[in-house]
Amino acid sequence: MTRRLMSARMVAAAIVSLAAAAPAMAQPFAKPEDAIKYRKAAFTVLARHFGVVAAMANNRLPYDAKAAAENADIANVVARLPYAGFVPGSERGGDTKADPKIWSEMPKFNAAAQKMQDEMGKLAAAAKSGNMDQLKSAVGATGAACKACHDDYRMQ
Ligand code: HEC
């Protein structure tokens, strides 16, 4: 009895720690189309929150320090998500513009993803500091990292 209880608790603990370690990987996708929808949705949310910060840095939206910091924080978290949707077999099977060469150049693709996440981290820090010069340059570097990957891996 005690043993059974213990092992149930250990299983529960293992599940909790797995979920904490890899939130985006906790559930496999049932079919390629689901993975494609997931990554596109994540990019859409990412673009929305990054876009608000970029618009403030470029004077297309009035600057609001609190809103900039909040949107940058959200973008910084969401920047980690889309890549879980590039699972093997999802180069087709839905409405996708992902270049199939992603799957044969995964280390290079992952490096481009990491570069963007690093720049997004700096963007979040700059938005928190409220330093407009830092924010402008972080927006430029992050946008360039988005574009570099799109040029290589997103088909028009
Ligand atoms: C490592 C590569 C990579 C990086 C970095 C990257 N993207 Fe993308 N992005 C892609 C690929 C590949 C697609 C196409 C996904 C598909 O159609 O399956 C895409 C699609 C998109 C889409 C279209 C989603 C849709 O509904 O079709 C948007 C918007 C987008 N990205 C915004 C961004 C923004 C903003 C950034 C930077 C903050 C960024 N991306 C960084 C690879 C990248």
py3Dmol code that shows the C-alpha trace and the ligand (Angstrom):
import py3Dmol

protein = """\
ATOM      1  CA  MET A   1       0.000   0.000   0.000  1.00  0.00           C
ATOM      2  CA  THR A   2       2.645   2.462   1.080  1.00  0.00           C
ATOM      3  CA  ARG A   3       4.816   1.387  -1.805  1.00  0.00           C
ATOM      4  CA  ARG A   4       2.005   1.917  -4.284  1.00  0.00           C
ATOM      5  CA  LEU A   5       1.281   5.349  -2.856  1.00  0.00           C
ATOM      6  CA  MET A   6       4.942   6.293  -3.043  1.00  0.00           C
ATOM      7  CA  SER A   7       5.272   5.271  -6.647  1.00  0.00           C
ATOM      8  CA  ALA A   8       2.128   7.160  -7.648  1.00  0.00           C
ATOM      9  CA  ARG A   9       3.588  10.222  -5.996  1.00  0.00           C
ATOM     10  CA  MET A  10       6.904   9.709  -7.768  1.00  0.00           C
ATOM     11  CA  VAL A  11       5.160   9.396 -11.110  1.00  0.00           C
ATOM     12  CA  ALA A  12       3.240  12.591 -10.414  1.00  0.00           C
ATOM     13  CA  ALA A  13       6.468  14.359  -9.466  1.00  0.00           C
ATOM     14  CA  ALA A  14       8.150  13.126 -12.627  1.00  0.00           C
ATOM     15  CA  ILE A  15       5.293  14.411 -14.753  1.00  0.00           C
ATOM     16  CA  VAL A  16       5.396  17.796 -13.056  1.00  0.00           C
ATOM     17  CA  SER A  17       9.152  18.128 -13.527  1.00  0.00           C
ATOM     18  CA  LEU A  18       8.913  17.048 -17.169  1.00  0.00           C
ATOM     19  CA  ALA A  19       6.242  19.636 -17.809  1.00  0.00           C
ATOM     20  CA  ALA A  20       8.368  22.299 -16.149  1.00  0.00           C
ATOM     21  CA  ALA A  21      11.464  21.349 -18.125  1.00  0.00           C
ATOM     22  CA  ALA A  22       9.868  21.277 -21.559  1.00  0.00           C
ATOM     23  CA  PRO A  23       6.486  23.005 -21.665  1.00  0.00           C
ATOM     24  CA  ALA A  24       6.381  23.156 -25.463  1.00  0.00           C
ATOM     25  CA  MET A  25       7.327  19.508 -25.919  1.00  0.00           C
ATOM     26  CA  ALA A  26       4.974  17.960 -23.377  1.00  0.00           C
ATOM     27  CA  GLN A  27       2.460  16.823 -26.001  1.00  0.00           C
ATOM     28  CA  PRO A  28       3.365  15.279 -29.334  1.00  0.00           C
ATOM     29  CA  PHE A  29       1.341  16.396 -32.332  1.00  0.00           C
ATOM     30  CA  ALA A  30      -1.278  13.979 -33.634  1.00  0.00           C
ATOM     31  CA  LYS A  31      -0.671  14.930 -37.270  1.00  0.00           C
ATOM     32  CA  PRO A  32       1.641  17.207 -39.321  1.00  0.00           C
ATOM     33  CA  GLU A  33      -1.147  19.735 -39.834  1.00  0.00           C
ATOM     34  CA  ASP A  34      -1.367  20.276 -36.050  1.00  0.00           C
ATOM     35  CA  ALA A  35       2.368  20.996 -35.824  1.00  0.00           C
ATOM     36  CA  ILE A  36       2.109  23.444 -38.738  1.00  0.00           C
ATOM     37  CA  LYS A  37      -0.833  25.253 -37.140  1.00  0.00           C
ATOM     38  CA  TYR A  38       1.005  25.408 -33.823  1.00  0.00           C
ATOM     39  CA  ARG A  39       4.187  26.983 -35.206  1.00  0.00           C
ATOM     40  CA  LYS A  40       2.272  29.479 -37.364  1.00  0.00           C
ATOM     41  CA  ALA A  41       0.087  30.498 -34.414  1.00  0.00           C
ATOM     42  CA  ALA A  42       3.180  30.961 -32.233  1.00  0.00           C
ATOM     43  CA  PHE A  43       4.845  33.130 -34.912  1.00  0.00           C
ATOM     44  CA  THR A  44       1.637  35.185 -35.232  1.00  0.00           C
ATOM     45  CA  VAL A  45       1.546  35.882 -31.484  1.00  0.00           C
ATOM     46  CA  LEU A  46       5.287  36.590 -31.491  1.00  0.00           C
ATOM     47  CA  ALA A  47       4.991  39.079 -34.363  1.00  0.00           C
ATOM     48  CA  ARG A  48       2.107  40.866 -32.653  1.00  0.00           C
ATOM     49  CA  HIS A  49       3.969  41.515 -29.374  1.00  0.00           C
ATOM     50  CA  PHE A  50       7.335  42.221 -30.984  1.00  0.00           C
ATOM     51  CA  GLY A  51       5.493  44.522 -33.401  1.00  0.00           C
ATOM     52  CA  VAL A  52       4.104  46.678 -30.588  1.00  0.00           C
ATOM     53  CA  VAL A  53       7.601  47.218 -29.157  1.00  0.00           C
ATOM     54  CA  ALA A  54       9.062  47.868 -32.623  1.00  0.00           C
ATOM     55  CA  ALA A  55       6.324  50.399 -33.396  1.00  0.00           C
ATOM     56  CA  MET A  56       7.086  52.269 -30.167  1.00  0.00           C
ATOM     57  CA  ALA A  57      10.809  52.276 -30.882  1.00  0.00           C
ATOM     58  CA  ASN A  58      10.125  53.623 -34.385  1.00  0.00           C
ATOM     59  CA  ASN A  59       7.652  56.296 -33.239  1.00  0.00           C
ATOM     60  CA  ARG A  60       4.736  54.667 -35.005  1.00  0.00           C
ATOM     61  CA  LEU A  61       3.045  54.191 -31.612  1.00  0.00           C
ATOM     62  CA  PRO A  62       3.347  56.542 -28.636  1.00  0.00           C
ATOM     63  CA  TYR A  63       6.026  55.234 -26.267  1.00  0.00           C
ATOM     64  CA  ASP A  64       4.634  53.717 -23.074  1.00  0.00           C
ATOM     65  CA  ALA A  65       7.404  52.232 -20.919  1.00  0.00           C
ATOM     66  CA  LYS A  66       5.154  49.773 -19.080  1.00  0.00           C
ATOM     67  CA  ALA A  67       3.441  48.493 -22.236  1.00  0.00           C
ATOM     68  CA  ALA A  68       6.804  48.182 -24.010  1.00  0.00           C
ATOM     69  CA  ALA A  69       8.256  46.119 -21.146  1.00  0.00           C
ATOM     70  CA  GLU A  70       5.157  43.887 -20.945  1.00  0.00           C
ATOM     71  CA  ASN A  71       5.040  43.223 -24.678  1.00  0.00           C
ATOM     72  CA  ALA A  72       8.778  42.564 -24.811  1.00  0.00           C
ATOM     73  CA  ASP A  73       8.484  40.076 -21.930  1.00  0.00           C
ATOM     74  CA  ILE A  74       5.686  38.214 -23.709  1.00  0.00           C
ATOM     75  CA  ALA A  75       7.638  38.189 -26.985  1.00  0.00           C
ATOM     76  CA  ASN A  76      10.686  36.895 -25.114  1.00  0.00           C
ATOM     77  CA  VAL A  77       8.724  33.886 -23.825  1.00  0.00           C
ATOM     78  CA  VAL A  78       6.855  33.228 -27.074  1.00  0.00           C
ATOM     79  CA  ALA A  79      10.155  33.390 -29.026  1.00  0.00           C
ATOM     80  CA  ARG A  80      10.962  29.960 -27.566  1.00  0.00           C
ATOM     81  CA  LEU A  81       7.763  28.304 -28.795  1.00  0.00           C
ATOM     82  CA  PRO A  82       7.495  28.040 -32.604  1.00  0.00           C
ATOM     83  CA  TYR A  83      10.431  25.640 -33.007  1.00  0.00           C
ATOM     84  CA  ALA A  84       8.650  22.796 -31.196  1.00  0.00           C
ATOM     85  CA  GLY A  85       6.329  22.781 -34.222  1.00  0.00           C
ATOM     86  CA  PHE A  86       9.095  21.886 -36.702  1.00  0.00           C
ATOM     87  CA  VAL A  87       8.810  18.155 -35.981  1.00  0.00           C
ATOM     88  CA  PRO A  88      10.027  15.530 -38.472  1.00  0.00           C
ATOM     89  CA  GLY A  89       7.413  14.906 -41.159  1.00  0.00           C
ATOM     90  CA  SER A  90       5.809  18.353 -40.934  1.00  0.00           C
ATOM     91  CA  GLU A  91       7.589  19.754 -44.016  1.00  0.00           C
ATOM     92  CA  ARG A  92       4.283  19.008 -45.742  1.00  0.00           C
ATOM     93  CA  GLY A  93       0.783  17.980 -44.722  1.00  0.00           C
ATOM     94  CA  GLY A  94      -0.735  21.406 -44.224  1.00  0.00           C
ATOM     95  CA  ASP A  95      -0.633  25.010 -45.379  1.00  0.00           C
ATOM     96  CA  THR A  96       3.036  25.810 -44.804  1.00  0.00           C
ATOM     97  CA  LYS A  97       5.699  28.099 -46.199  1.00  0.00           C
ATOM     98  CA  ALA A  98       8.488  26.345 -44.338  1.00  0.00           C
ATOM     99  CA  ASP A  99      11.310  25.438 -46.724  1.00  0.00           C
ATOM    100  CA  PRO A 100      11.805  21.630 -46.670  1.00  0.00           C
ATOM    101  CA  LYS A 101      15.582  22.166 -46.435  1.00  0.00           C
ATOM    102  CA  ILE A 102      14.998  23.096 -42.751  1.00  0.00           C
ATOM    103  CA  TRP A 103      14.828  19.376 -41.979  1.00  0.00           C
ATOM    104  CA  SER A 104      18.168  18.637 -43.647  1.00  0.00           C
ATOM    105  CA  GLU A 105      19.842  21.707 -42.087  1.00  0.00           C
ATOM    106  CA  MET A 106      18.392  21.492 -38.580  1.00  0.00           C
ATOM    107  CA  PRO A 107      21.571  22.609 -36.723  1.00  0.00           C
ATOM    108  CA  LYS A 108      21.790  25.741 -38.894  1.00  0.00           C
ATOM    109  CA  PHE A 109      18.060  26.392 -38.508  1.00  0.00           C
ATOM    110  CA  ASN A 110      18.328  25.966 -34.723  1.00  0.00           C
ATOM    111  CA  ALA A 111      21.271  28.369 -34.649  1.00  0.00           C
ATOM    112  CA  ALA A 112      19.146  30.986 -36.445  1.00  0.00           C
ATOM    113  CA  ALA A 113      16.382  30.370 -33.898  1.00  0.00           C
ATOM    114  CA  GLN A 114      18.845  30.743 -31.018  1.00  0.00           C
ATOM    115  CA  LYS A 115      20.232  33.977 -32.480  1.00  0.00           C
ATOM    116  CA  MET A 116      16.730  35.479 -32.575  1.00  0.00           C
ATOM    117  CA  GLN A 117      16.008  34.342 -28.997  1.00  0.00           C
ATOM    118  CA  ASP A 118      19.284  35.903 -27.793  1.00  0.00           C
ATOM    119  CA  GLU A 119      18.413  39.211 -29.448  1.00  0.00           C
ATOM    120  CA  MET A 120      14.886  39.028 -28.022  1.00  0.00           C
ATOM    121  CA  GLY A 121      16.377  38.571 -24.544  1.00  0.00           C
ATOM    122  CA  LYS A 122      18.369  41.771 -25.018  1.00  0.00           C
ATOM    123  CA  LEU A 123      15.223  43.489 -26.267  1.00  0.00           C
ATOM    124  CA  ALA A 124      13.342  42.525 -23.092  1.00  0.00           C
ATOM    125  CA  ALA A 125      16.210  43.876 -20.965  1.00  0.00           C
ATOM    126  CA  ALA A 126      16.327  47.122 -22.968  1.00  0.00           C
ATOM    127  CA  ALA A 127      12.545  47.557 -22.677  1.00  0.00           C
ATOM    128  CA  LYS A 128      12.814  47.121 -18.900  1.00  0.00           C
ATOM    129  CA  SER A 129      15.619  49.674 -18.627  1.00  0.00           C
ATOM    130  CA  GLY A 130      13.553  52.238 -20.522  1.00  0.00           C
ATOM    131  CA  ASN A 131      16.653  53.386 -22.439  1.00  0.00           C
ATOM    132  CA  MET A 132      15.332  54.406 -25.874  1.00  0.00           C
ATOM    133  CA  ASP A 133      18.674  54.105 -27.692  1.00  0.00           C
ATOM    134  CA  GLN A 134      19.154  50.562 -26.390  1.00  0.00           C
ATOM    135  CA  LEU A 135      15.573  49.694 -27.273  1.00  0.00           C
ATOM    136  CA  LYS A 136      15.930  50.980 -30.838  1.00  0.00           C
ATOM    137  CA  SER A 137      19.120  49.034 -31.441  1.00  0.00           C
ATOM    138  CA  ALA A 138      17.633  45.856 -29.874  1.00  0.00           C
ATOM    139  CA  VAL A 139      14.561  46.156 -32.113  1.00  0.00           C
ATOM    140  CA  GLY A 140      16.855  46.499 -35.146  1.00  0.00           C
ATOM    141  CA  ALA A 141      18.982  43.474 -34.191  1.00  0.00           C
ATOM    142  CA  THR A 142      15.945  41.317 -33.401  1.00  0.00           C
ATOM    143  CA  GLY A 143      14.173  42.255 -36.616  1.00  0.00           C
ATOM    144  CA  ALA A 144      17.347  41.424 -38.559  1.00  0.00           C
ATOM    145  CA  ALA A 145      17.456  37.983 -36.897  1.00  0.00           C
ATOM    146  CA  CYS A 146      13.814  37.334 -37.909  1.00  0.00           C
ATOM    147  CA  LYS A 147      14.560  38.421 -41.465  1.00  0.00           C
ATOM    148  CA  ALA A 148      17.754  36.378 -41.777  1.00  0.00           C
ATOM    149  CA  CYS A 149      15.872  33.173 -41.015  1.00  0.00           C
ATOM    150  CA  HIS A 150      12.934  34.095 -43.242  1.00  0.00           C
ATOM    151  CA  ASP A 151      15.318  34.800 -46.136  1.00  0.00           C
ATOM    152  CA  ASP A 152      16.866  31.349 -45.709  1.00  0.00           C
ATOM    153  CA  TYR A 153      13.967  29.191 -44.593  1.00  0.00           C
ATOM    154  CA  ARG A 154      10.565  30.720 -45.310  1.00  0.00           C
ATOM    155  CA  MET A 155       9.319  30.398 -48.853  1.00  0.00           C
ATOM    156  CA  GLN A 156       7.544  33.375 -50.419  1.00  0.00           C
TER     157      GLN A 156
END
"""
ligand_1 = """\
43
HEC
C 14.852 30.153 -37.185
C 13.980 30.655 -38.197
C 13.001 31.746 -37.931
C 13.137 32.849 -37.116
C 14.336 33.259 -36.277
C 11.906 33.580 -37.234
N 11.048 32.963 -38.085
Fe 9.176 33.583 -38.569
N 8.923 31.910 -39.706
C 9.874 30.956 -39.954
C 9.330 29.937 -40.821
C 10.064 28.715 -41.344
C 8.009 30.306 -41.086
C 6.993 29.538 -41.940
C 6.166 28.609 -41.036
C 5.168 27.768 -41.796
O 4.507 28.308 -42.724
O 5.021 26.578 -41.476
C 7.788 31.563 -40.359
C 6.579 32.249 -40.370
C 6.362 33.445 -39.732
C 5.112 34.180 -39.770
C 3.856 33.790 -40.553
C 2.955 32.894 -39.709
C 1.739 32.397 -40.511
O 0.630 32.407 -39.956
O 1.906 32.009 -41.672
C 5.301 35.316 -39.017
C 4.275 36.416 -38.754
C 6.656 35.274 -38.499
N 7.273 34.130 -38.946
C 7.203 36.252 -37.705
C 8.489 36.181 -37.162
C 9.060 37.186 -36.312
C 8.375 38.477 -35.885
C 10.297 36.764 -35.981
C 11.331 37.437 -35.114
C 10.933 38.015 -33.872
C 10.502 35.484 -36.635
N 9.387 35.173 -37.353
C 11.658 34.752 -36.543
C 11.152 30.944 -39.465
C 11.673 31.845 -38.550
"""
view = py3Dmol.view(width=600, height=400)
view.addModel(protein, "pdb")
view.setStyle({"model": 0}, {"cartoon": {"style": "trace"}})
view.addModel(ligand_1, "xyz")
view.setStyle({"model": 1}, {"stick": {}})
view.zoomTo()
view.show()
